[in-house]
Amino acid sequence: VAALGEAAAMAGQRAGPLEEDLMQNPFLRVLRASFEGMYRRAASKGEATTLLVPCAECLEGESFSQIFMETHVLQAAPVPGCFMTLGGQGVEIKDSSVSTHLGFSEHRTCEILQTESMYDFGSTFRVLVTDRPLVGRYRTIQGAADRSHAASLAASGASGGASKPSNAANSAATGGLSLPTLPGQGDQPLEWLNSAPAIQDALFDQVDRFRKTFVQVPGCEQSTAERIREIVGDAVRKLIRHHKLVQPSQQRQLDYQVSRNTYAALHSFVFPHLQRILSAPEERLEKGIRSFASAEELVEAIPGAQGRGLGLVDIKSCSEQLEEVDHKITPHEKIACIDEAHSVLQRCIADSARETAAAAAASAGAGGGGGGGRPAMEITGDDVISLFILAVYRSSLQYRLAHVAHVEMYLQGAAGRSGGAEAARFDESGYAVSALQAALQFFLEERRAQPSTSRGGPPRSTTNVFSSYLQQPGGGEVDSAELD
């Protein structure tokens, strides 16, 4: 690579510990050797690509996952200084630092140690060497700030400008994101997708065109979901024929992986739309949650929850699991979080029941076996929903309705187009999602039911965001010329 030779020629102008031989950097070597398709597509985009390379000194090994590599390949966004990873996460590059934003579970700021221009596959793109990766474990570099300052001074005196960042890379409008390949429940579905570059590229082209030509109209989110399902289904059928997959389990795994990756690539296109059109109902939901001064007051307002001892159940871990939904970018991952929150809640109920039984036994023993202890309480389905209401109340989950709508988009498309493959997968977690919907519905009701100890009433309704708030017809894919 021509730029690498220029970088090596400048070694005498920089402090020894600062110089990073890019060709020997473990991250870049693995990217070029083991993820050649990803690297080729990123390089071919030229100035729209910025490659983040964690310095060799900060890396703990030379084995990197797919998602780790994708997180460090950036595509320019329309806003100067803002970029998107191949997984749809937001990154900001400002001055001499790189910061994580939307979609990351941890906020991290990385210091830029070197800036290089690299030429490969007929295009020139920017390479930034950082003092740590955007995600994952790393070794702390002592005195990184001082060394970085020395590097910038050396770079400012260098001739040729090969190490200068291009302003066009910061301001170039995105031409669409490369399709991410997120890690799933095994490596085989990823291999099926990555080993058919022609099909993968065709899928990316369809996703890119969809982003540019599909007009999202409030009320037609189901049409959006069905179109996404068509794109996914077309790619899956091609991959099944290409790999001659005959086992239904293999086909389901492949379908799930392609669907998940496609939704990840479309996250920045779909989710902000849902946030915007649901802002008013979300505000009403937030007001309903805040109308309760305490969890005790809330328990008193939940029909049939009085005297059940539900306030004694420790639901902190369930609330924390719900908050994880904010850090997920695909509806598939959000469903997994909701399902895990439901499982955690069941474990909390079991722990509380054991503690109550132990306390009752101890009380009975202290009283000489008089049988004065309270009998064990049976937890019903309504109790689970009541506890989910408490978990929502205590969590700091944001954009609740937008997340539910995102999940419903995926489920509506799956049910309408997949022949039941993805819908069947949802059935296993459907009760957990329904419990969350019922909890949200409780806070959205204009008139709360009066407290009641009856357990025999009709089941609580759930909140279907599509039928409740997104009812206008219309929408569809149009030619880009119609957008003028």
C-alpha positions in Angstrom: 0.0 0.0 0.0 1.5 3.3 -1.1 0.5 5.3 1.9 2.1 2.8 4.2 5.5 3.5 2.7 5.1 7.2 3.2 4.1 6.6 6.8 7.2 4.5 7.3 9.4 7.2 5.8 8.1 9.6 8.5 9.3 7.4 11.4 12.3 9.6 12.2 10.0 12.6 12.7 8.0 10.9 15.5 8.7 9.6 19.0 9.5 5.9 18.9 6.6 4.6 21.0 4.2 6.5 18.9 5.0 4.9 15.5 2.5 2.2 14.6 3.5 0.0 11.7 0.0 -0.5 10.2 1.1 -3.6 8.3 2.1 -5.3 11.6 -1.0 -4.1 13.5 -2.9 -7.3 14.7 -6.3 -5.7 14.1 -5.6 -4.6 10.5 -3.9 -7.9 9.6 -6.9 -9.9 10.8 -9.3 -7.5 9.1 -7.5 -7.9 5.7 -6.9 -11.6 6.0 -10.0 -13.0 7.8 -12.7 -10.4 6.9 -11.6 -9.6 3.4 -15.1 -9.0 2.1 -15.9 -6.5 4.8 -12.5 -4.7 4.2 -13.0 -4.7 0.4 -16.4 -3.1 0.5 -15.3 -0.5 3.1 -12.2 0.4 1.1 -14.1 0.7 -2.2 -16.2 3.5 -0.6 -13.1 5.7 -0.5 -13.4 9.0 1.5 -16.8 7.9 2.9 -14.9 5.3 5.0 -13.0 5.8 8.2 -11.2 2.8 9.6 -10.5 2.9 13.3 -7.4 0.8 14.2 -6.7 0.2 17.9 -3.0 0.4 18.5 -1.1 -2.9 19.0 0.0 -1.9 22.5 -3.6 -1.7 23.8 -4.8 -5.0 22.3 -5.0 -8.0 24.6 -4.8 -10.6 21.8 -5.1 -11.3 18.1 -8.5 -13.0 18.1 -11.4 -10.6 17.2 -15.1 -11.3 16.7 -17.1 -10.2 13.7 -19.0 -7.5 15.7 -15.7 -6.2 17.1 -14.4 -5.7 13.5 -17.6 -4.1 12.3 -17.7 -1.6 15.2 -14.4 -0.1 14.0 -15.4 0.3 10.3 -17.2 3.7 10.0 -19.3 5.2 7.2 -19.8 9.0 7.1 -23.2 10.3 8.1 -24.9 13.4 6.7 -23.9 15.4 9.8 -20.2 16.4 9.7 -18.2 14.6 12.4 -20.8 11.9 12.8 -20.4 8.3 11.6 -22.2 5.0 11.7 -20.6 1.6 12.4 -21.5 -1.3 10.2 -23.8 -2.4 13.0 -25.8 0.9 12.9 -24.2 2.4 16.0 -23.4 6.1 16.2 -19.8 7.5 16.6 -18.5 11.0 16.8 -15.0 12.1 15.7 -14.1 15.5 17.2 -10.7 17.1 17.4 -8.3 14.3 18.5 -10.8 11.9 20.0 -13.5 9.3 18.9 -16.6 8.9 21.1 -19.3 6.3 21.2 -22.9 7.4 21.1 -26.2 5.8 19.9 -26.4 2.0 20.3 -23.4 1.4 22.6 -23.9 0.0 26.1 -20.9 1.8 27.4 -19.8 5.4 26.7 -16.1 5.4 25.7 -13.8 8.1 24.4 -10.7 7.0 22.5 -7.7 9.2 21.8 -6.4 9.4 18.2 -2.7 8.7 18.1 -2.1 8.7 14.4 -4.0 9.7 11.3 -3.1 8.1 7.9 -4.4 7.9 4.4 -4.5 4.4 3.0 -4.9 3.4 -0.6 -6.4 0.0 -1.5 -9.0 -1.5 -4.0 -8.7 1.6 -6.2 -9.7 4.1 -3.4 -8.2 6.2 -0.7 -9.7 6.2 2.8 -8.8 7.4 6.2 -7.2 5.3 9.0 -7.2 6.5 12.6 -5.0 4.7 15.1 -6.5 5.0 18.6 -5.3 4.3 22.1 -8.1 1.8 22.8 -10.9 0.0 21.0 -14.5 1.3 21.0 -15.7 -1.9 22.7 -14.2 -4.7 24.6 -11.3 -5.1 27.0 -7.9 -3.3 26.4 -4.6 -2.5 28.0 -4.2 1.1 29.3 -1.4 3.0 27.6 0.5 5.3 30.0 1.0 8.8 28.9 -1.1 8.5 25.7 -2.1 12.2 25.7 1.6 13.4 25.8 2.6 11.0 23.0 -0.4 11.9 20.9 0.5 15.6 21.2 4.1 14.8 20.0 2.7 12.9 17.1 0.5 15.8 16.0 3.4 18.1 16.1 5.5 15.7 14.0 2.6 15.3 11.5 2.1 19.0 11.1 5.7 19.4 9.9 5.5 16.5 7.5 5.4 17.1 3.8 3.1 15.6 1.2 0.0 15.7 3.3 -0.5 11.9 3.2 -1.2 11.9 7.0 -3.8 14.7 6.9 -7.4 13.8 7.3 -9.6 14.7 4.3 -12.4 17.2 5.1 -14.5 15.5 2.5 -14.5 12.3 4.7 -16.1 14.3 7.4 -18.8 15.9 5.3 -19.6 13.4 2.7 -23.2 12.2 2.6 -23.5 8.5 3.3 -24.1 6.3 0.4 -25.8 3.8 2.6 -24.3 1.4 5.2 -22.6 -1.9 4.4 -24.8 -4.7 5.6 -23.6 -5.8 9.1 -23.2 -9.4 10.0 -24.0 -9.6 13.7 -23.0 -12.6 15.7 -26.0 -14.9 16.3 -26.5 -18.2 18.0 -23.7 -19.8 16.0 -21.1 -19.1 13.4 -22.6 -21.3 10.7 -25.3 -18.8 9.5 -22.7 -16.1 9.4 -20.5 -18.3 7.2 -23.4 -19.0 4.9 -23.9 -15.3 4.4 -20.3 -14.3 4.1 -19.3 -17.1 1.8 -21.7 -15.9 -0.9 -20.4 -12.4 -1.6 -22.6 -11.9 -4.7 -25.8 -12.6 -2.8 -24.6 -10.5 0.1 -23.8 -7.6 -2.1 -27.2 -7.9 -3.8 -28.8 -7.8 -0.4 -26.8 -4.7 0.5 -27.9 -3.0 -2.7 -31.5 -3.7 -2.0 -31.2 -2.4 1.5 -29.4 0.7 0.3 -32.1 1.4 -2.4 -34.8 0.9 0.2 -33.3 3.5 2.5 -33.1 6.0 -0.4 -36.5 5.4 -2.1 -39.0 4.2 0.5 -41.2 7.0 2.0 -42.2 6.3 5.6 -45.7 7.6 6.2 -47.2 7.4 9.7 -49.7 4.6 9.7 -48.0 2.4 7.1 -45.4 0.8 9.3 -46.8 -2.7 8.5 -46.1 -2.0 4.8 -42.6 -1.1 5.7 -42.2 -4.3 7.7 -43.5 -6.4 4.9 -41.2 -4.8 2.4 -38.2 -5.5 4.7 -39.5 -9.1 4.9 -39.6 -9.4 1.1 -36.0 -8.2 0.9 -34.9 -10.7 3.5 -37.0 -13.5 2.0 -35.4 -13.0 -1.4 -31.9 -13.2 0.0 -32.7 -16.2 2.1 -34.1 -18.2 -0.9 -31.0 -17.4 -2.9 -28.7 -18.5 0.0 -30.7 -21.7 0.5 -30.3 -22.6 -3.2 -26.7 -21.6 -3.2 -25.7 -23.7 -0.1 -28.3 -26.4 -0.9 -29.7 -26.2 2.6 -32.4 -28.8 3.2 -32.8 -29.0 6.9 -35.6 -26.8 8.2 -33.5 -25.9 11.3 -30.7 -24.6 9.1 -33.2 -22.6 7.0 -34.7 -21.0 10.1 -31.2 -20.1 11.5 -30.3 -18.5 8.2 -33.6 -16.6 7.9 -33.2 -15.3 11.5 -29.6 -14.1 10.9 -30.4 -12.4 7.6 -33.4 -10.7 9.1 -31.5 -9.5 12.1 -28.6 -8.1 10.0 -31.0 -6.3 7.7 -32.9 -4.7 10.6 -29.5 -3.6 12.0 -28.6 -1.9 8.8 -31.9 -0.1 8.7 -31.9 0.9 12.4 -31.0 4.5 11.7 -33.7 4.7 9.0 -36.6 3.0 10.9 -36.3 3.7 14.6 -36.0 7.6 14.5 -39.2 7.6 12.5 -41.0 5.5 15.2 -39.6 7.8 17.9 -40.9 10.9 16.1 -44.4 9.7 15.3 -44.9 8.3 18.8 -43.6 11.2 20.7 -47.1 12.5 21.8 -48.3 9.0 23.1 -44.9 8.5 24.7 -45.3 11.8 26.6 -48.7 10.7 27.8 -47.3 7.4 28.9 -44.5 9.1 30.8 -47.0 11.4 32.5 -49.1 8.3 33.5 -46.0 6.6 35.1 -45.1 9.8 37.0 -48.6 10.2 38.3 -47.8 7.6 41.0 -45.8 9.0 43.9 -44.6 5.6 45.1 -44.6 1.9 44.3 -47.0 1.4 47.2 -49.5 3.8 45.6 -49.1 2.0 42.3 -49.8 -1.4 43.9 -53.0 0.1 45.4 -54.1 1.2 41.9 -53.5 -2.1 40.2 -56.7 -4.2 40.0 -56.5 -7.3 42.2 -53.0 -6.6 43.5 -53.9 -5.5 47.0 -53.0 -7.9 49.8 -50.9 -10.1 47.5 -47.5 -9.1 48.9 -46.3 -8.2 45.5 -44.5 -5.2 46.9 -42.1 -7.6 48.7 -40.8 -9.1 45.5 -37.4 -7.8 44.5 -37.8 -6.7 40.9 -34.7 -4.6 40.5 -32.9 -7.1 38.2 -36.0 -7.3 36.0 -36.1 -3.5 35.7 -32.4 -3.4 34.9 -33.0 -6.0 32.2 -35.8 -3.9 30.6 -33.4 -1.0 30.5 -31.0 -3.0 28.3 -33.6 -2.7 25.5 -32.4 0.9 25.1 -29.0 -0.4 24.0 -30.2 -2.8 21.3 -30.7 -1.9 17.7 -32.7 -4.8 16.3 -36.1 -6.0 17.3 -34.7 -9.5 17.6 -32.4 -8.4 20.4 -35.1 -6.4 22.0 -37.4 -9.4 22.1 -34.5 -11.4 23.7 -34.1 -8.7 26.4 -37.9 -8.6 27.1 -37.9 -12.4 27.3 -34.9 -12.4 29.7 -36.6 -9.7 31.9 -39.6 -12.0 32.1 -37.4 -15.0 33.0 -35.6 -12.9 35.7 -39.0 -11.8 37.1 -40.0 -15.5 37.4 -36.8 -16.2 39.3 -37.4 -13.2 41.6 -40.9 -14.6 42.3 -39.4 -18.0 43.1 -36.8 -16.4 45.4 -39.5 -14.4 47.2 -41.6 -17.5 47.6 -38.8 -19.4 49.2 -38.0 -16.5 51.6 -41.6 -16.3 52.6 -41.9 -20.0 53.2 -38.7 -20.0 55.2 -39.9 -17.1 57.3 -43.3 -18.8 57.8 -41.5 -22.0 58.9 -39.3 -20.1 61.3 -42.3 -18.3 62.7 -44.2 -21.6 63.2 -41.2 -23.1 64.9 -40.8 -20.2 67.3 -44.5 -20.4 68.1 -44.3 -24.0 69.1 -45.8 -25.4 65.9 -49.0 -23.6 66.4 -49.5 -23.2 62.6 -49.8 -19.5 62.8 -47.6 -18.9 59.8 -49.2 -17.5 56.6 -49.7 -20.2 53.9 -47.7 -20.0 50.8 -49.2 -17.7 48.1 -49.8 -19.0 44.6 -48.6 -16.5 42.0 -51.0 -16.2 39.1 -50.6 -14.8 35.6 -52.3 -11.6 36.7 -49.6 -11.3 39.4 -46.9 -11.6 36.8 -48.4 -8.7 34.8 -48.8 -6.6 38.0 -45.1 -7.2 38.7 -44.3 -6.2 35.2 -46.2 -3.0 35.8 -44.0 -2.4 38.8 -40.8 -3.2 36.9 -41.7 -0.7 34.2 -42.4 1.9 36.9 -39.0 1.4 38.5 -37.0 1.2 35.2 -35.4 4.1 33.3 -36.3 2.6 29.9 -36.9 5.3 27.4 -38.9 5.4 24.1 -41.0 2.5 25.4 -43.7 2.8 22.7 -41.1 3.1 19.9 -39.4 0.0 21.1 -42.7 -1.9 21.2 -43.6 -0.6 17.8 -40.2 -1.7 16.5 -40.8 -5.2 17.8 -44.3 -5.2 16.3 -43.0 -4.2 12.9 -40.7 -7.2 12.9 -43.5 -9.5 14.1 -46.1 -8.2 11.7 -43.7 -8.7 8.8 -42.7 -12.1 10.0 -46.3 -13.3 10.4 -47.3 -11.8 7.0 -44.4 -13.0 4.8 -42.2 -15.7 6.4 -44.6 -18.6 6.3 -44.5 -18.8 10.1 -40.7 -19.4 10.6 -40.1 -16.2 12.5 -43.6 -16.0 13.9 -43.0 -19.4 15.5 -39.8 -18.2 17.0 -41.8 -15.3 18.6 -44.4 -17.6 20.0 -41.9 -18.8 22.5 -41.4 -15.3 23.8 -44.8 -13.9 23.0 -46.1 -14.0 26.5 -43.2 -11.9 27.8 -43.8 -9.2 25.1 -47.6 -9.3 25.8 -46.9 -8.8 29.5 -44.8 -5.7 28.7 -47.6 -4.4 26.4 -50.2 -4.9 29.1 -48.0 -3.0 31.6 -47.7 -0.1 29.2 -51.5 -0.2 28.6 -52.1 0.2 32.3 -50.3 3.5 32.4 -51.9 4.7 29.1 -55.5 4.1 30.3 -57.4 7.4 30.7 -59.5 5.9 33.5 -57.8 3.5 35.9 -59.9 0.7 37.3 -60.8 0.9 40.9 -58.9 -1.4 43.3 -60.3 -4.8 43.5 -59.4 -8.0 45.1 -61.2 -10.1 42.5 -58.9 -12.4 40.5 -61.6 -13.7 38.1 -62.0 -10.7 35.8 -61.2 -10.7 32.1 -57.5 -10.6 31.1 -56.0 -7.1 30.7 -55.7 -5.8 27.2 -52.3 -5.3 25.6 -51.0 -2.3 23.7 -50.8 -3.0 20.0 -49.1 0.2 18.9 -50.1 -0.4 15.3 -53.8 -0.6 16.0 -53.7 2.0 18.8 -51.7 4.8 17.2 -50.7 3.9 13.6 -53.9 3.5 11.7 -53.6 5.7 8.6 -53.4 3.8 5.3 -50.9 4.5 2.6 -47.1 4.5 2.1 -44.9 2.5 -0.2 -41.8 2.4 -2.2 -41.5 5.1 -4.8 -39.0 6.0 -7.4 -36.4 8.5 -6.2 -37.4 10.9 -8.9 -40.8 11.3 -7.2 -39.1 12.7 -4.1 -38.1 15.9 -5.9 
